[in-house]
Amino acid sequence: MDLFLFFKLSINAFDYNCHLDLIKLLRQEGELVKLRRARQKMSELFPLTEEIWLDWLKDEIKMASEVNEREKVYELFERAVKDYICPEIWLEYAQYSIGGIGQEGGIERVRSIFERALTAVGLHVTKGTALWEAYREFENAILETAQPAPGSIPSPEQQQVLCSQLVGSLRMFKVFTSALLMGFHVLIDMEASYAEYEEWSEEPIPETTIKNYKKALQQLEKCKPYEEALLGAETPKLAEYQAYIDFEMKAGDPARIQLIYERALAENCLVPDLWARYNQYLDRQLKVKELVLSAHDRAVRNCPWTVGLWIRYLLAMERHRVEHSIISEMFEKALNAGFIQATDYVEIWQAYLDYLRRRVDFTQDSSKELEELRSAFARAVEYLKQEVEERFSESGDPSCTIMQNWARVEARLCNNMQKARELWDNIMTKGNAKYANMWLEYYNLERAHGDTQHCRKALHRAVQCTSDYPEHVCEVLLTLERIEGTLEDWDAAVQKTENRLARVNEQRAKAAEKEAALAKQEEERAEQRKQARAEKKASKKAKKTRTGDKRKADEDDEGEWGQEEELPSKRHRGEGDGMLPEEDMEVETGLFGRSEKPDGPAAPKEKASTSRKDIPKVFHDSSKDKVTVFVSNLSYTMAEPEAKLRELFGSCGEVVEVRAVFNNKGTFRGYCYVQFGEEEAARQALALDRTAVEGRPMFVSPCVDKNKNPDFKVFRYSTTLEKHKLFISGLPFSCTKEELEEVCKAHGNVKDIRLVTNRAGKPKGLAYVEYENEAQASQAVLKMDGLTVKDHVIKVMISNPPLRKLPERPDPSKASLVLPRQIYGARGKGRTQLSMMPRALQRQSNPVAKAENGMVQNSPAASSEPPAEPKKMSNADFAKMLLKK
């Protein structure tokens, strides 16, 4: 198992969960050497949590018996206290150091650790008091051991030890008085500590201490609102911490500003913006090398996916003159940090190349630094081409900015125009030759550091290749020849630009004609669709009229061949033969349903369609759209949908009316309209979208007339890149929202989880998880991608849905091959529309008319008039037709 985990880490060293699993496994097996190496490797890549550090320290303390081994434990403690503000680790550090007071300088070492601990975390709101109490107990214990026995006279050595301990105790209380100015407002028992100081001190308390104490009490009142806001707020408390930081920034005390930033970062270590603001303050205000570099190092270890933090770290290292080898090593770590965008790699490479350029002395023709710079440029180009393009399917540098900067360095600083031209030739072959700005950039470089011949050659090539702004390039060429060219050069330039612009204008004219033709076709299609809708409406109206006449006719009257008979009742999925309802069998044309419940027993099947005829229609009132919602995806078998939905939506507000939509047989069609008394109730009803009703997710959307608002979209989720939201695939179908939340909340504050289902409410193994911010989402991607959930390996990525495809428009040229839908309904001919005439005779007598402009000529749907009845034929007529065949 450990070999498998080692293999996974060799592929992806930044797999956080894999590091944890390996450490847990090695600790269970007792492999202390491998365990130490695994912890060391993880600590180099990530800041370890308080629990991991404490486990590591306790394991090392058990094995440390010799003096040199204790020193290694001290070094490990020093590393541990640098990751986060951890009172428990500092307290463990102080208590461990007490075990070494028997060594030379042991007491002073313990005091030093206690003082550093109080400076770092002694002002912690809830845990700082434990350190202060431990410090006082330590000093009191040492003082008691130094006291002479009662009735005895102390020796000079004992008096010296006693005086030394009294000085130590006084030093402890001086630390307390210093705390009054630094972070007094979080010391819970400040007044009790001050009273103990008064009781212990034999001399009067200095005026300075009294003044500082009173000032501390006054400042406490100013800080109380911010502390109370932090105590009452929920994690991550970003807004409360930011308000506190702004307050301290106005006060201007560097120690207090640093303290509040550290407290905020302890609870929000995965917020890149907070680290960036803290590091900017340290870079511009404090400028202390150890403090600045430590903060930058912790920032990139907490948020390795943020390229801006790495760039600031490299600049800070250069600013504080860190060795070149260390900076180069840090840059290599940045390349392996796993950035989430291709452009991030371009930015980090550019920052490193800028650093290398600043190291070069260009007054020398050749130097080691210059060769390193050129080698880095070549490596950057190759890295973007191979590594980045393979991962992201793009280099992140389509304009070749790195190669452009390389060419500028060669031309301006190294006077090597030949190399610059080679680079620009490579740039143009990467698809940039069609852009005028690229050619003009190269021309300006030649103009400044090259010669006129190469300028002219570049502009002639630009005129030939540019497709976006050829006029601009032509103008620059003519300007060059006007100033420096001969008559022959001028004539050649004029001829070339005129020919090129003529071809461009011709191409643009063709493109304009094509666009106009497409626009005209679109208008014609729109007109055809409008006409088809009108014809369909008229056809339905005529069909309804014929149906009404047929119902009044004598039931014993038999229809003739080819005449349309009475339509049977529609069947829904799960009823009868399981066929879907046909659209052309509907009687309703507007937004209406039953106005009242029918009384008495259900009508017989043969009378069902007739029973719907006398129910009054309720037409849609667009003035009530704002107080109405559209409810769909309901079960066809729902009994009494009006009562069911009235009860369901009653919690939102007063329900004025529920209009369920039925077909002509009285079967519920699965959707309805719910009208409320107020707009606020309708808005609250939208929150019930996707609520499970009888095993299906109910869809609730605003009531909008799409004929008047064709651009209205009911889909309420974003279709663009959302850096704070994750898309998870490969989930087991049995995974619930609560189970997924348990997995995700370990990496940040989860705001919302949406499991994707089909229209029947069945899960599809997909989910969207929304985090509080971009940083938490990025961290979750690094830690959750490839995770196993119920024997399913899930894939996790930043949510970036593909563009929704628009429906393809039918080709008018193929209209003759497809009959209009309204002739035969949604799925071809209905059962009662089949002709009893043999197919051979039917094709002979009713040839398909040719289509013109997308409409079938002489078809029943092409006219609002009812179709003519076929001519009656005798047996002799049939015989003649068969003999002809």
N, C-alpha and C positions, 0 to 999 in steps of 0.2 A: 504493500500500500504506500509506504513512504517513497519507494522508487517511482511510483506513478505520480505522486505529488511533486517530487523533484523534477520529473519530466515536464509536468504542466508549468512549473515555474521557469524552466529553461525556455519554454515557448513564450510565456508572458510573465515577466518578472513582477509586473504591477497587479497581479491577481491577489487582491487583499484577502479574500476568503480562503484561498489556497494556502497562504502563509499561516493563517490562523489554524487551519486543519492540520498542517504539518507540525506546528508547535504543540498542539494538543496531543497529537499522536506520539511524538517523540517524548513528551513528558510522561505519558502513560507507560511507554516502554522503558523509561529510565535511561534513554540514550543521552546522557548529559553533555557529551562533547558535541554531538550533532545538534542537540537542542540549543546549546550556546551559539553555535554557528548559524542556526536558523533564525534565532532572535536577533543576532547581530546583523544579518542580511536584511531582515524586515525593518529594523530600526534605521538602517541607512536609507531606505526608500520611503518609509512612512513614520509619522510621529506615533509612538505607541500609547495606548490608552493607560489610564491609571491602573486598571486591573492587571494588564500585561506586565507593566513595570514592577508592580508589587510582587507578582509571582516570580518574575526573573530575579529580583533582589533577594527574595526569601530563599530561593534555590541557591544563589551564590553565597549567601550568609551561612547556610548550613555547611558548605564545603570550605569556607575560609577559616583556617585555624592558624596559619603562620602570619607573620607580620606583613610579608610581601603580598600575601593573598588578601589581607585586610585592605591594603592600599588599592588593590584592583577593585574591591567593592566600593571604596570611596570614589574612585574614578567613575564607576558605574552609576553611583548616586548623583554625581555631578552631571552626567549625561541625562539622567532621568528628570532632574528638576528643570531642565531647559525646554522640555516639550510643551508642557502646559503648567498653569498654576494649580498645583496639586498639594493641598495641605497635608493629606495623609502621607505622601512621599516625603515631604519635609519633616514631618513628625517622626517617621521611621528612620530617616537620616540622622536626626538629632539623638534619638534613643540608641541607635547603633553606635554612634560616636561616644556615647557615655561609657560603653564597654571598653573603650581604649583610654580612659583617663589615667590608667596606671602607667602609660608610656610617657616619654618625655614630651612636654607641651600638650598633654592630653586635655587638661582642663581648659586651656586657652582655645584649643581646637573646638571643643564642645561649645564654648561661649560664642565663638565666631560663627559656627553653624546655626546656633539659635538666633543670633542677631540677623544673619542673612535670611533665615526663614521668616522672621518677623517682618523684615523689610519687604520680602516678596509676597507672603501670604498671610502675615499676621493681621492684616486689615480685612481679611475675608469676613463677610457678614456673619456666616453661621459657623465657620470652622476655625477662625483665627484665634478665638479665645483658648482653645485647647493647647495651642503652641505657647501662648503667653502663660498659661497655668503651668505647663511643663517646665518652662524656663524658670519661673519663680520657685517651683519645687526643687529644681536642681540647685539653684543658688542657696536656698535655705538649708538643703541637706549638706552642702559643702560647708556652710557657715557653722552648722551644728557640730560637724566633725572637727572643726578648727577651735571650738570653744574648749578651754581648760576644764579639768574636773572641778566640781564645786569644792571650795576651801583650799585649793592648791594655788601655788604661785606659778604663773606661766614662765617658761624659759624664754630667753631672747629669740630662739628659733620659732617657738610657738607664737610669740607676739608678732613676729614678722609674717608668719602664715596667716594669723588672724587679721592683721592689717591688710594683707593682700586680698583676703576674702571679702573684707568690708569694702575695699575698693571695687571688687567685682560686683558686689550687690549694688553699690552706688551706680556702677556702670549700667546695671540692668534697669534701674529706674531712670537713668538718662535716656536709655532707649525708649522708655515709655513716654518721657517728655518730648522726645523727637517725634514719636508717633502722634503726639497731639497736633503737630503741624502737618504731618504727611497724610494721615488717613484716619484721624481721630473719629470720624463720623461713623465708622463701622465697628469700633471697639464697643462691645456690648456693655462691658462693666467699667467704663472709663471713670465714673465718679468713685466707685469702690476702690479702684487701683490708686487713684489720687489720694483717697483717705488713708490707704495703707502706706503710701509714700510719706504722708505727713506724720504718721505714727512711728515709722521706722527711723526717719531722719532726726538726729539729735540737734542739728543746727536748723535755724530758720530756713524755710524754702526760699530760694532766690526769687527776686522780683521778676526776673525774665521768665522763669517757669510759671509763676502765677499769672503773668500777662499772657503767656501762650495758652494756659489752661482756659482763661476767660475768653480769649479769642477763639479757641476751639469750640467752646460752648455756643458762641454766637454763630460760628460757621456751621455748626451742627443743625441749627434751625433752617439755614438756607438749603442744606443738603437733604433734609428729611423728606421733602416731597419726592425727590428722585429715588431715594432708597425705598420709600413706601411703594412707589410705582413699580420698582423692580420686584419687590416682594409679592405684589399682587398680580403681576403679569404672568402670562404663560410663555413657555419656551417657544421661540428663541429670543424674545424680548428685544428685538432689533430696534424698534422704534423708541423704546424706553432708554436703551443704552445710548442711542444716537442723541437723544435729548440731553442725557447726562454728559456726554462728551462735549456737546456744544456749550453747556454750562461751564465745564472745566476749561475749555479753550478760551472762553472770555475771561476767566480768572487768570489764566496764563501761568500756572504753576506747573513746570515740566514734570515733576515727580508725580503729582496727582493726575496729570493728563496721561502719563504712561500707565499708571495704575488702573484707571478706568478703561483704557484701551485693552489692557491685559485681561481684565475681568470680562469685558465683552467678548474677547476672542476665546476665552475659556469655554464659553457656551455657544459660540458661533464660529468655530474653527474652520468651517467649510464655506465661509462666505468670502469670496475673493475681493470684493469691493472694500470690505472692512480691513482686510490685510493691506490692501493698496493704500488706503487713507492713513493707516498707522505707519507704514513704511515711509510714506511721503512726509509725514510729520517728523519722523526720526531723521530722514535725509536732510531736511531743510532747517530743522531747529536744533536738535541735540547734536547730531554729527559725531557721536561717540562710536568709534570703529567697532568695538566688541558688541555693543548693544545693537547697532544698525545691522551688522552682518548676521547676528543671531536671529533677529526678527525676520530678515529676508529668508534665511535658511528655513525657519519654521513655516514661513508662508508657502514656499514651494513644496515643502513636504506635506503640508495639509491640503493644498490645492494644486497638485502637479499638472492638471489639465489646463491651467490658465497661463497662456503664453506671456501675458503682460507682467506677471509676477516674476517669471524667469528673466525677462528682459531687464526689469528693475534690479534684480539681483546681480546680473552681470555688470550693469552700470555702477552699482554700489561697490562691487569688488574692484572694478577699475578705479573708481574714485578714491578708494582707500589703499590703492597700490598693492593689491594682493598679487602674489606670484603668478606668472603667466601659466605655469603648469596647472595650478589650482583652478584658474578661470577656465582653461581648456577642458579640464576634467568636469567642471560644473556644466559646461556647454554640452558635453557628451551625455550627461545625465538628462539634460533638457530634451535632447533628441529622442530619448527613450521614455519620455514621460507620458506618451499616449495622448497627444492633442486630438481634438475632435473635429478639426477643420484643416483642410489642406493649406489654407492661407496662413495658419498659425506657424507652420514650418518655414514658410517664406519669411515671416517676421523674425523668428529666432535666428535664422541664418543671416538675415540682413544685420541684425544687432551684433552678432559675432564678427561678421566681416567688417563692420564699422570699427569695432574694437581693434581688429588686426591692422586695419589701415592706419589707425592713430599710432600704432607702434612703429611704423616704417619711417625711416629717414630718407626721403626722396631726393636729397642732395647727393646721395651716393648712387652710382650706376647700378650696383647690385649689392644685395645684403641678404642675410638669412631671413630677416623679417619679411622682405619683399617676396622671396620665394615661397615662404609660408603663406603669404596672402594670396598669391596666384594659385597655389595648390588648393587652398580653401575655396576659392571661387570655382575652380574646376570640380571639386568634390561637391559643392552645393548644387551645381547644375546637374551633375550625375545623380545626386541623392533625390532631387525633386523628380527627375525623370524616371528613376527606378523605384525607390521605396515609396514615395508619396503617391505617385501616379498609380502604382499597383494597388495601393490601399483605398484611395478615394476616387479612382478613375479620372483624376485630373491632377495636374502638377501644382495647382494653386497659384501659378504665375504665368497666366496666358500672355501677358505683355512682356515677359522676360525682363523684369525690372532688375534682377540680379545680374544678368548678362549686360544690360545697359550700364549699370554702375561699374561693372568690370571694364567695359569699353571706355568709360569716362576716365577711370583711373589710369588705364594704359595711355590714353591720348593726352590727358592734361598733366598728369604727374610723372609719367614715365617716358613721354614723348615717343610713344610707340604706336603710330597711326596704322601701321600694317596689321598689328594684332587687333586693334580696334575695328578695322575693316572686316577682318575675318569673323570677329564676334558678331558684327552687325549683319554680315551675310548669313550667319547661322540663325540670327533672330528672324530675318525675313523669310527663311525657309520654313519656319514654324507657323505659317498662316497669318503673318502680320503684314505681308506685302500689299494687302488690299486697303490698308488704313493710311490715310494721308498724314495723320499726326506722327506715325512711326517714321515715315520717310522724312518728314520735316525735322524730327529729332536727330536723325542721322545727318541730314544736310547741315543743321546748325553745328554739329560736332566737326564735320568736315570744314565748314566755313571758319571755325575758330582755330582748328589745329591742323587742317589738311591743306589742299590746294584747289584752285579753280577747276582744274580738269576733272577731279573726282567729284566736285560739287555738281558740275554739269552732267556728268554721267549718272549720278544718283537721281537728279531731277528728271532726266529723260526716262529712266526706269520707273520713276514714280508716276509720271504722266501715263505710262503704258499700263501700270498695274493697279493704280488706285481706283477704287470703286465707290467709296463713300463721299468724298469731296474732291473730285478731280479738278474742279474750277480753281480751288485754292492752290493746288500744286502747279497748275498751268500758270497762274498769276506769279508765283514765286520764280518759276523758270524764266518767264518773260522779263521779270525785274532783274534777274541776274544778267541776262544777255543785254538788257538795256544799259547796264552799268559797266560791264566788263567784256561783253562779247563783241566779235567782229560782225560785219554785215552778213557773212555766210552763216555764222552762228545764229544771228537774229532770224534770218529767213528759215533756217532749219527748225528753230524753236516755234516760230509762228505756224509753219506748215504742220508740225507735229501736234501742237495744241489744237489747231483748227480741226484736224482729222479726228483727234481723240474726242473733242467736244461734240463733233457731229455724230460720231457713233454713240456717244452717251445720250445725246438728245433723242436719237432714233430709238435707242433701247428704252428710254423713259416714256416716249410716245407709245411704243408697243405695250409697255407695262400699264400705262394709263388706259389704253383701249381695252386691254384684258380686264383691268379692274372695273371699268365701266360696263363691260359685257357681263361680268360676274354680278355686278350690282343690279343690272337689268334682269338677269336670270333670277336673282333673289326676289326682286319685285314681282316678277311673273309667278314664281312659286308661291309667294305670299298671297297673290291675287287668286291663284288656283286653290290654295287651301281655304281661303275665305269663301270662294264660290262653292267648293266641295262641302263646306260646313252648311252653307245655306241650302244646298240641294239635299243634303242628308236630313236636315231639319224638315224640309218640305216633304221628303219621302216618308219620314216617320209620321208626319201629320196626316199624309194621305193614307198611310198604312193603318193608322189608328182609326181613321174614318171608315175604311173598309172593314176593319174588325168590328166596329160598332154596328155597321149595317148587317154584317154576317150574323151577329148575335140576335138581331131582330128577325132574321129569316126563319122559315119553317125548318125544324130540326130534321124532318124526314126528307128534305130536298137534297139530293146528291149532287156533288160538284162534278164538273167535267174534267177530262184529262188536262194536266198542265195548270189547272186553277189552284191557287194557294188555299190550303185548308187551315182550319183553326190550329193555332200554336199550342203545343202541350205545355205543361208547367215546367218551369226551370228546375234543374237539379243542381244542388251544391255538392262540394266535396264531402264525401261521406254519406251521401243520400243516393239511393237508387244505383245507377251505373257509375257514380263517382265523377261525373263530368262537371267541369267548371261552368258557372253561369255565363250565358251569352249576352253581350251588350245590346244586341238588336232586339232582344226580347223584353227589354225594360219598357215600362209605361211612363215612368217619371222622367221629366226633362228638366226639372228645377230642383231646388232644395226644399223638399217637403216630405212629410211622413204621415203617420196616423195621428189624427187629432184627438181621438178618444178610443177607449178600449171597446171591442165588440162585445155585446151581451149575448148570453145564451150559448148553446153548444156550438162546436166548430162546424162550419159549413162543409158539405160534401166536396170531394176533389173536383168533380166536374163543374161545380158552381163557384170555385175559388176565384177565378179570374173575374167573374161577373160581380163578386162581392166587393172588389176593389174599385169598381167603376163609380159608385156613388159617394165614395169618401172625398170630401172637399180637399183641394190642393192648397198647400201653404207655401206660397212663393217666398223666395229669399228677400229679406229687407236689408239692403246694404247699410242703412243708417244704424243698424244694431250690431255691426261687425265688431265694434270695440268691446261690447259686453258679451260676445259669443265666442266659443272655442269649438274647433272641429276635432272630433274624437273618432279614431279609426283603429283597424287591426283587432276588432272585437270578434268574439266567436259567433259564427252564424247560428249556432244552436242556443244562444243566450235566451233564456226565458224572461219575458217582461223587461226589456232593456231600459225602458223609461224609468221604471221604479228602481232598477238596479243602479243606474247612473245618477239618478236624483239623490239616492242615499250616499253614493260615493263622493259626489261633488258638494254635498250639503255642508261639509266642513269649511269650504272656501267662501261661502256667502249664500245669499238668497238665490235659489234656482227658480227662474221665472218659467222656463219651458225646456223640455227635452224632446227634440224632434228626431226620432229614429227613422231611418230610411228603409223601406220594404220594397220588394218587387211586386209584380201584379198578382202573385199567388199568396202574398201575405208573409213571405219568408224574410226574416231580417237579413240585411246585406252587410252587416259588420261595421257600419259607421253611423254617426249621428251628429247633431248639433245641439250644444248645451248653451242656453241663454241665461245670463245672470242679471241681477238687478243693478249692479255697479261694476265699473271697470276694474276696480281693485280686486274684486272677486274673480274676474276672468284672468287677471294676471296671476293670482294665487293658484288658479286651476292649472296653469301651465307647468307648475312644479310637480304635478302628478304624472308628467310624461314618463313613459316606460314602467309605470306601475303594473304589476302582475294582476290580471283579472281573468279568472277561470283558466289559469295556466298559460296565458298569452300576455306579452307586454302591450299595454294600451298606449297608443300614440296620441298625444294631446298637442295641438298646434293652434296658432291664431287663425281666426276665420278671415280669410283674404280671398277676394275675387281675383283669380289669376288672369282673367280676360282683361281686367283693368290694370293689374300689376303682374305682367308676365315675368319680371325678374325676381319675384319673391321666391325665396328658398326656405323650405321648412327645416332643412338640415341645419342643426344648431351648433355643430362642432366645427372647429377651425380646420381648414385644409391647407394651412401654411406651416412653416417651421416653427415649433414651439419648444424652446430650449429648456423650459421648466417642466416639460411633460415627457413621459416615456411611453414607448410602444413595445409591448411584450407579446411575443408569439411562442407557440409550442406548449402552452399551458394544458394540463389535463382537463378534460371536460368536467370532472368532478370538483375542480378547484373553486372554492367559494370566495366571495369578496373579503370576508373576514380572514381567511387563510392567506390570501395574497397580501392583505394589509400587514399581517404579522411579519411577512418576509420583507416588505418594502420599508416599514417604519424604522427599521434598524439603521437606515442610511439617511434619514431626514424626516422632516415633518410632512406627512402625506395629507394633502388637502382633499383629494377626491380620487376615487377608483371607479372605472367604468368597464365592466365585463361586456364584451361585444357578443350579441346574440342574433339569431335569425328572427324572422317575423313570428315564428312559433314560440320564441322565448328559449330556444335551445342554445347552449353556449357553443362558440366557435373556436375556443382555445386562444382567444386574443383578448388583450386588455390595454387600457390607457390609464396611466398612473400620473397624477399631477402632484408635484412637490411645491414647497414654499417658494423656492427660487431656483435659478439656473445651476448654482453650485451644488446643491443637494442632488439634483437630477444627474449632473455629470458624474458625481461620486457614485451614485447608484448604478450607473451604466458600467463603470469600471469594476464594481464589486459583484454585480448580479448577472452580467452577461455570461452565459454558459453554466449557470447554476442549475442544479437538479431539484425539481419539485415533483414529488410523487413519481419517481422514475422517469420523468420527462425533463429533457434538457431544454431550457428556455433560452430564447434569444431576446436581448434587451437593446434598444437603441433609442435615440432622441426622436420624438414624434415629428415626422415630416411626411404627411400623407401625399401620395401622388395626385396630380391634377385629375379632376373628374372629367372623364371623356364625354364629350357632347354626342348626342345621337347622330348617326350618319344620315345625311339627307338622301332621299331616293334620287336616282338618276332619271331625268325625264326621258332620255333616249330609250330606256328600258321599260317604259310604262306600258308599251303594247304587250309585254310578256306577262304582266301581272294585272289581274282584274282588280278594280277598286274594292276595298274591304267592305264598303257598305252594301254591296250587292248580296253577299252571302253571309254577312255577320262576322263575328270574331274568329270563327274557326271553320270557315267554309260553309257548305250548304247544311241547313238544318234538316232534321229527319223528315219534316212535312214538306220540304221544298224540293224533294227529289222528283224529277220528271219520270213518268211511266213510259216515255218514248224510248225505243232502242237507241243506243249510243251512235250507231252508224247513221241512223236517220236524223238524229239530233244534230250531228256535226254537219250533215248535208243541208239541213234546213235552217240552222242558226249559226252561220260562220261567225267567228270572232272578228269584230270590227277593228280596224287599225286605230291606233291611239294617235292623238294629236294634242301637243302641249300637255302631255301627262294625263289626259282624260280619254276614256273609251267612248268612241262615238256610238250613237244609237243604242246606248245601254240604258237599262231602266233607271240607273242612278243619275243619268245625265239630264233627266227631265223631271220636272215636278209632276207631270201628268202620269196617271197610272198606266202600266204597260198594257198594250193591246192584247186581247185574248188570241191564242193561236187559231189558225183556220182549221175548221173541222174537216177530217179526211175520212173517206170511205175505204172499204177493204180493197177496192180496185186501185185507189190511189196508192195504197201501201204496196200493192203488188207491182205497180209500175216502178216505184222507187227502188224496190229490191232488185228488179230485173236490170235496172240501170247500173246498180252496184256490181 
